[in-house]
Amino acid sequence: MKRIYLDYNATTPLTDGAKAALVTAFDSFGNPSSVHSEGRAAKALMQRARRQVAALVNADPENIVFTSGATEAAATLLTPDYFMGRTPLALSHLYFSATEHPCITAKGRFPAEKCSVIPVDGNGFVQPVVLQDILARHDKAKGLPLVAIQYANHETGVIQPIAELAAIVRQAGGLFIVDSVQYAGRKKLDITQNCGDFFILSAHKLGGPKGAGAFIAAGGLVMPGALITGGGQERGLRSGTQALPLIAAFGAAAADAQANLPDSERLAGLRNDIEAGIRKIAPDVLIHGEAAPRLPNTSYFTVPDIPAETLQIAFDLEGIAVSAGSACSSGKVSASPVLKAMGLENQGAVRLSSGWNTQSADIERFLTVFKNIMMRKK
């Protein structure tokens, strides 16, 4: 029986466009920094990808910096050292929400004593009044605040009120980093709408290959000090010869994701069908973040008295791939820090995340398998 993949928030299959771009770019072996014909051909492919990624989020292509992934992009942006043109700009303290991805909670180049966690409510929401109160106590004499909050959570799918939070950060004179890894390609994102200063994207979350990502500046004046220095590629913001095939495929995936944005309504319908069916089978199920706006493709639930990893293994044996949380912990299964931040201690949960290949028949089969698992547990 064909396997069913319901773990798109962990990684996605390559889109047809990304796969074609990847193969084509392997034939363009020139160095994009070289001035000869082969180098110019390679650079043309890279610049096309830059425009495609820019179009997905309505960015200036010149403000896109390609990296090896979202983790490197985050590590670059999470620094006390920024520049306004050539003038140093000191960021004295990092603030991030309690439900951030590990690439943000790792704190980048900030020492632990210069970092603070922004609490969330029971739905995983950063309440604007809480952020406002925290930033009101920031000591501007020591430098400006740097705030990092994800647009949509990688486990619950909860969408933060980014525009409102951005206004608070702006009023405090700070810079705002928005982790858009899960949001971009699933919901329309226009970074010109005063919703942040920097945005993080990952190719493999939207149909591209692993090993490519980017950070994108809403404006071109303020930029972070480079994490990787050397030959000065990417305008000196990320040295190292660019991985052209991965970047070309990233661009094609971004174009495919933009074309597939209308599919979000269908995915929301599938999510609602999943949750209605789960509730019918297990009335005591807990669906996390359901009272908040969520990504259309994501559902995160706990069945009381059944460990999440037990359910995950049971589904896998039946040919269905689901997650027991974030896929960024080297296969470790432990209590979710996201749920802990939401006040749910020692809880595990199963995450279902669908994508463009997911069909109604897949949801029906999932619910049939879930019903059988629950019957065996009785």
C-alpha positions as CSV (number, residue, x, y, z in Angstrom):
1,M,0.0,0.0,0.0
2,K,1.3,3.5,-0.9
3,R,2.7,5.4,2.1
4,I,1.0,8.6,3.2
5,Y,3.3,11.5,4.1
6,L,1.8,13.9,6.7
7,D,5.0,15.6,7.9
8,Y,5.5,18.6,5.6
9,N,6.5,20.9,8.5
10,A,9.6,18.7,8.9
11,T,10.5,18.7,5.2
12,T,8.8,18.6,1.9
13,P,9.3,16.5,-1.3
14,L,10.8,18.4,-4.2
15,T,8.3,20.1,-6.4
16,D,8.6,19.2,-10.1
17,G,9.9,22.7,-10.9
18,A,12.6,22.5,-8.2
19,K,13.7,19.0,-9.4
20,A,14.0,20.3,-13.0
21,A,15.9,23.4,-11.9
22,L,18.3,21.3,-9.7
23,V,19.2,19.0,-12.6
24,T,19.6,21.8,-15.1
25,A,21.8,23.8,-12.8
26,F,24.2,20.9,-12.4
27,D,25.2,21.5,-16.1
28,S,26.1,25.1,-15.3
29,F,29.4,24.3,-13.6
30,G,30.8,27.9,-13.7
31,N,31.5,29.9,-10.6
32,P,28.9,32.7,-10.2
33,S,31.7,35.1,-9.2
34,S,33.7,34.5,-12.4
35,V,33.5,37.0,-15.2
36,H,33.9,34.6,-18.2
37,S,31.0,33.2,-20.1
38,E,30.6,30.1,-17.8
39,G,30.6,32.3,-14.7
40,R,28.0,34.7,-16.2
41,A,25.7,31.8,-17.1
42,A,25.9,30.5,-13.5
43,K,25.3,34.0,-12.1
44,A,22.2,34.4,-14.4
45,L,20.7,31.2,-12.9
46,M,21.4,32.4,-9.4
47,Q,19.9,35.9,-10.1
48,R,16.8,34.2,-11.5
49,A,16.5,32.3,-8.3
50,R,16.9,35.5,-6.3
51,R,14.1,37.1,-8.2
52,Q,11.9,34.1,-7.7
53,V,12.4,34.0,-3.9
54,A,11.9,37.8,-3.8
55,A,8.6,37.5,-5.7
56,L,7.2,35.0,-3.1
57,V,7.5,37.6,-0.3
58,N,7.5,40.9,-2.3
59,A,11.1,41.7,-1.5
60,D,13.8,43.6,-3.3
61,P,16.0,40.8,-4.8
62,E,19.1,42.7,-3.8
63,N,18.2,42.3,-0.2
64,I,18.2,38.5,-0.3
65,V,21.2,36.8,1.2
66,F,21.5,33.0,0.4
67,T,22.7,30.8,3.2
68,S,23.1,27.0,3.8
69,G,19.7,27.0,5.5
70,A,17.5,28.7,8.1
71,T,19.8,27.8,11.0
72,E,22.7,29.6,9.4
73,A,20.5,32.6,8.5
74,A,19.3,32.8,12.2
75,A,22.9,32.5,13.5
76,T,23.9,35.4,11.2
77,L,21.0,37.6,12.3
78,L,21.3,36.9,16.0
79,T,24.3,39.2,16.6
80,P,24.9,42.3,18.7
81,D,26.8,43.8,15.7
82,Y,24.8,45.5,13.0
83,F,25.7,48.3,10.6
84,M,23.7,51.2,9.2
85,G,25.6,51.6,6.0
86,R,29.2,51.6,7.4
87,T,28.2,53.0,10.7
88,P,28.2,50.4,13.6
89,L,24.8,49.9,15.3
90,A,24.9,48.2,18.7
91,L,22.1,45.7,19.7
92,S,22.5,45.2,23.4
93,H,19.9,42.6,24.2
94,L,18.0,39.7,22.4
95,Y,14.4,38.9,23.2
96,F,12.7,35.8,21.7
97,S,9.5,34.0,22.4
98,A,9.3,30.9,24.6
99,T,8.0,28.8,21.6
100,E,10.8,29.6,19.1
101,H,12.6,27.1,17.0
102,P,15.9,25.8,18.4
103,C,17.9,27.8,15.8
104,I,16.6,30.9,17.6
105,T,16.7,29.7,21.2
106,A,20.4,28.9,20.6
107,K,20.9,32.7,20.8
108,G,23.3,33.1,18.0
109,R,26.2,35.3,18.9
110,F,24.6,36.7,22.0
111,P,25.8,35.7,25.5
112,A,23.1,34.1,27.7
113,E,23.1,37.0,30.1
114,K,22.0,39.3,27.3
115,C,19.0,37.3,26.3
116,S,15.4,37.2,27.6
117,V,12.5,34.9,26.9
118,I,9.1,36.4,26.0
119,P,6.3,34.3,27.6
120,V,3.3,33.0,25.6
121,D,-0.2,32.3,26.7
122,G,-2.0,28.9,26.7
123,N,-2.5,29.1,22.9
124,G,1.2,29.9,22.3
125,F,0.4,33.5,21.5
126,V,2.8,36.4,22.3
127,Q,0.4,38.9,23.8
128,P,1.3,42.4,22.4
129,V,0.9,44.0,25.8
130,V,3.4,41.6,27.3
131,L,6.0,42.5,24.6
132,Q,5.3,46.2,25.1
133,D,5.9,45.9,28.8
134,I,9.1,44.0,28.4
135,L,10.5,46.4,25.8
136,A,9.5,49.4,28.0
137,R,12.0,48.1,30.6
138,H,14.8,47.8,28.0
139,D,17.8,50.1,28.8
140,K,18.4,52.0,25.5
141,A,21.5,53.6,27.0
142,K,23.3,50.2,26.5
143,G,22.0,49.7,22.9
144,L,18.9,48.8,21.0
145,P,16.7,45.7,21.5
146,L,16.7,42.9,19.0
147,V,13.5,40.8,18.9
148,A,13.0,37.5,17.2
149,I,9.6,35.9,16.9
150,Q,8.4,33.3,14.4
151,Y,5.5,34.0,12.1
152,A,4.0,30.5,12.6
153,N,5.0,27.9,15.0
154,H,6.7,24.7,13.7
155,E,4.7,22.4,16.0
156,T,1.3,24.0,16.6
157,G,1.0,26.0,13.5
158,V,-0.1,29.0,15.6
159,I,0.2,32.3,13.7
160,Q,1.5,35.3,15.7
161,P,0.1,38.8,15.3
162,I,3.3,39.9,13.6
163,A,2.1,43.3,12.3
164,E,1.0,44.3,15.8
165,L,4.2,43.0,17.4
166,A,6.3,44.7,14.7
167,A,4.8,48.1,15.6
168,I,5.7,47.6,19.2
169,V,9.3,46.8,18.3
170,R,9.5,49.7,16.0
171,Q,8.2,52.1,18.7
172,A,10.9,50.8,21.0
173,G,13.6,51.6,18.4
174,G,14.5,47.9,18.0
175,L,15.1,45.5,15.1
176,F,12.6,42.7,14.5
177,I,13.6,39.3,13.1
178,V,10.7,37.2,11.8
179,D,11.3,33.5,11.4
180,S,9.0,32.8,8.3
181,V,10.2,29.3,7.6
182,Q,6.8,27.7,8.2
183,Y,4.7,30.6,7.0
184,A,6.3,31.4,3.6
185,G,4.7,29.4,0.9
186,R,1.7,28.4,3.0
187,K,0.2,31.9,3.5
188,K,0.6,35.1,1.5
189,L,3.6,37.1,2.9
190,D,4.4,40.6,1.9
191,I,7.4,41.9,3.8
192,T,6.7,45.5,2.8
193,Q,3.7,45.7,5.0
194,N,5.6,46.9,8.1
195,C,5.8,43.5,9.6
196,G,9.5,43.1,10.3
197,D,13.1,44.1,9.5
198,F,14.5,40.6,8.6
199,F,12.8,37.4,7.5
200,I,14.2,33.8,7.5
201,L,13.3,31.3,4.8
202,S,14.2,27.6,4.2
203,A,14.1,25.9,0.8
204,H,13.2,22.4,2.0
205,K,10.1,23.7,3.9
206,L,8.4,24.8,0.6
207,G,9.4,22.2,-1.9
208,G,13.1,22.9,-2.4
209,P,16.2,21.0,-1.5
210,K,17.9,20.7,1.9
211,G,21.0,22.9,2.3
212,A,19.6,26.2,1.0
213,G,18.0,29.0,2.9
214,A,18.1,32.8,3.1
215,F,17.6,35.9,5.2
216,I,15.8,38.8,3.6
217,A,16.0,42.4,4.7
218,A,12.9,44.6,4.4
219,G,15.2,47.5,3.6
220,G,18.8,47.7,2.4
221,L,20.3,50.1,4.9
222,V,20.7,48.1,8.1
223,M,22.5,44.7,7.9
224,P,24.1,42.3,10.3
225,G,27.9,41.7,10.7
226,A,28.8,38.7,8.6
227,L,29.0,35.3,10.3
228,I,31.1,33.7,7.6
229,T,33.8,36.0,6.1
230,G,36.1,35.3,3.2
231,G,35.7,36.0,-0.5
232,G,32.9,38.5,0.0
233,Q,30.1,36.7,-1.9
234,E,26.5,37.8,-1.2
235,R,27.7,41.4,-0.9
236,G,30.1,40.4,1.9
237,L,27.2,39.2,4.1
238,R,27.9,35.5,3.5
239,S,31.2,34.5,2.0
240,G,31.7,31.2,0.2
241,T,31.0,30.1,-3.3
242,Q,27.3,29.8,-3.6
243,A,25.7,26.3,-4.0
244,L,24.2,27.1,-7.4
245,P,22.1,23.9,-8.0
246,L,20.5,24.2,-4.5
247,I,19.8,27.9,-4.9
248,A,18.4,27.4,-8.4
249,A,16.0,24.7,-7.0
250,F,15.1,27.0,-4.1
251,G,14.0,29.7,-6.6
252,A,12.0,27.3,-8.6
253,A,10.3,25.9,-5.4
254,A,9.5,29.5,-4.4
255,A,7.8,30.1,-7.7
256,D,5.8,26.8,-7.4
257,A,4.8,27.8,-3.8
258,Q,3.5,31.1,-5.0
259,A,1.5,29.4,-7.6
260,N,0.1,26.9,-5.0
261,L,-0.9,29.6,-2.5
262,P,-4.7,29.2,-3.4
263,D,-4.4,25.6,-2.2
264,S,-4.3,26.8,1.4
265,E,-8.1,26.8,1.6
266,R,-8.3,23.1,0.5
267,L,-5.6,22.2,3.1
268,A,-7.6,24.0,5.8
269,G,-10.6,21.9,4.9
270,L,-8.5,18.7,5.2
271,R,-7.2,19.9,8.6
272,N,-10.8,20.5,9.8
273,D,-11.8,17.0,8.5
274,I,-8.9,15.5,10.4
275,E,-9.7,17.2,13.7
276,A,-13.5,16.4,13.4
277,G,-12.7,12.8,12.8
278,I,-10.1,12.6,15.6
279,R,-12.6,14.0,18.0
280,K,-15.3,11.5,17.0
281,I,-12.8,8.6,17.6
282,A,-11.2,10.0,20.8
283,P,-13.5,12.6,22.4
284,D,-10.9,13.5,25.1
285,V,-8.2,14.5,22.6
286,L,-6.5,17.8,23.1
287,I,-5.9,19.9,20.0
288,H,-3.2,22.4,20.7
289,G,-3.6,26.0,19.6
290,E,-7.1,25.5,18.1
291,A,-8.4,28.7,19.6
292,A,-5.8,30.7,17.7
293,P,-5.2,31.4,14.0
294,R,-3.2,28.5,12.6
295,L,-1.5,27.4,9.4
296,P,-4.0,25.7,7.2
297,N,-2.0,22.5,6.9
298,T,-1.1,21.9,10.6
299,S,-2.8,20.0,13.4
300,Y,-1.1,19.1,16.7
301,F,-2.9,16.9,19.2
302,T,-2.5,14.8,22.4
303,V,-4.4,11.7,23.2
304,P,-4.4,11.4,27.0
305,D,-2.5,8.3,28.4
306,I,-1.0,7.4,25.0
307,P,2.6,8.6,24.5
308,A,3.1,10.5,21.2
309,E,6.0,8.3,20.2
310,T,3.8,5.2,20.6
311,L,1.2,6.7,18.2
312,Q,4.0,7.8,15.8
313,I,5.4,4.3,15.6
314,A,2.0,2.8,15.2
315,F,1.2,5.1,12.3
316,D,4.5,4.4,10.7
317,L,4.0,0.7,10.8
318,E,0.7,1.3,9.0
319,G,2.4,3.3,6.3
320,I,1.7,6.8,7.5
321,A,4.4,9.3,8.3
322,V,3.6,11.7,11.2
323,S,5.7,13.6,13.7
324,A,5.9,13.6,17.4
325,G,7.1,17.2,17.4
326,S,9.9,19.1,15.8
327,A,12.3,17.2,13.6
328,C,15.3,19.2,14.6
329,S,16.4,17.2,17.7
330,S,18.4,14.4,16.0
331,G,15.6,11.9,16.4
332,K,15.3,12.4,20.2
333,V,11.8,12.1,21.7
334,S,11.1,14.2,24.7
335,A,8.5,16.5,26.2
336,S,7.8,19.4,23.8
337,P,9.3,22.7,24.9
338,V,6.6,24.4,22.9
339,L,3.8,22.7,24.9
340,K,5.8,23.4,28.1
341,A,5.8,27.1,27.3
342,M,2.1,26.9,26.8
343,G,1.7,25.6,30.3
344,L,1.4,21.9,29.4
345,E,4.1,20.2,31.4
346,N,5.4,16.7,30.3
347,Q,3.1,16.6,27.3
348,G,3.8,14.9,24.0
349,A,1.8,15.4,20.9
350,V,1.4,14.2,17.4
351,R,1.8,16.7,14.6
352,L,0.1,16.3,11.2
353,S,1.2,18.6,8.5
354,S,-0.2,18.2,4.9
355,G,1.0,19.6,1.6
356,W,0.2,19.8,-2.1
357,N,0.2,16.1,-2.6
358,T,-2.2,15.4,0.3
359,Q,-5.7,14.2,-0.8
360,S,-9.0,13.5,1.0
361,A,-8.4,9.7,0.6
362,D,-5.2,10.1,2.6
363,I,-7.1,11.7,5.5
364,E,-9.8,9.0,5.3
365,R,-7.1,6.3,5.6
366,F,-5.4,8.2,8.5
367,L,-8.7,8.3,10.4
368,T,-9.3,4.6,9.7
369,V,-5.8,3.7,11.1
370,F,-6.3,6.0,14.0
371,K,-9.6,4.3,14.9
372,N,-7.9,0.9,14.7
373,I,-5.1,2.0,16.9
374,M,-7.5,3.4,19.5
375,M,-9.5,0.2,19.5
376,R,-6.3,-1.9,20.2
377,K,-5.5,0.4,23.1
378,K,-8.8,-0.3,24.9
